[in-house]
Amino acid sequence: MIQRTAILALMTLTFSLSVEGGEIKILKVWPKTPPGPAAKVNGPEVDRQKPNDRLVGGKTVMKITNIADAELHIYPAPKEKATGAACVICPGGGYNILAWDLEGTEVAEWFNTIGVTGIVLKYRTPTGPHGDPGKWQGPVMDAQRAISLVRSHSKEWNLDPERIGVLGFSAGGNLAAHAAVENGNRLYEAIDDIDKTSCAPNFSMLIYPAYIAEKDGTLREGFDKVNEKTPPTFFVHAANDGVTPLSSAILFAELEKAGVPAELHIYPTGGHGYGLRSTDQAVTHWPIRAAVWLKETGVLGD
């Protein structure tokens, strides 16, 4: 019900929805027409979920598309648990749809349980028809602007501007990885004071990220910028994932070469697209290890 209500807010600049434990806020990412390649929309925003879709953890998955203008859906951490940390969440979907609940709102709700404000990025989709690099350029701009927006609101939202991260799944993992390796190198010209605030994430979490490595193990365009200032990164992948686990492995190796703290988990089985819904596959227990990593790296505070 929350997600369906949020869709109706498309024409407003800000929107809020009271729910148990807090208030979800929705903000437009851009004040005017966004820069970069536009989404190839062919109608109004729509959820392409069907009753006979593949089940994940016993439930279907929302498949939102035709998103011409990016939004932030902000799930503030409960006051009694809030650590001051926040994370921008990028759902996957091949740059054609967004797995909105599986890899978005459910993740924000999980972050809330460990005291982190979860911020789901509804980035421009579909952009897949552009091919490389056009398919990721606009969404990466959306993510960079999102990080600057969150950081610029850090005092108002009781957040630590030095503990703002980015997490992504699949194509969203590709998007998050680009934002991480760019590390503040904005892909668009600054348009206002918000863009004077850094768009560099303080940490990144890449869950079965896509389109980082070629099948022969070479890095794709844009990922040769890893250096000692790239943020600490947490990876999860399954060895039998059709989206090659080399994307995680090779980027992890580049981070190691640069001396950047990174943690890599590759499970023998698990496939692709499980989000954080628990199943009998060991890979779906990754949030347990992720919470420990967030604590060990200081993201959750002292």
PyMOL commands that set and color helices and strands:
alter all, ss='L'
color gray80, all
select helices_A, chain A and resi 2-7+101-113+128-130+134-152+171-182+193-196+246-258+282-296
alter helices_A, ss='H'
color red, helices_A
select strands_A, chain A and resi 14-19+22-28+46-47+63-65+71-75+86-90+98-99+117-122+164-169+204-207+233-238+262-267
alter strands_A, ss='S'
color yellow, strands_A
deselect
rebuild
show_as cartoon
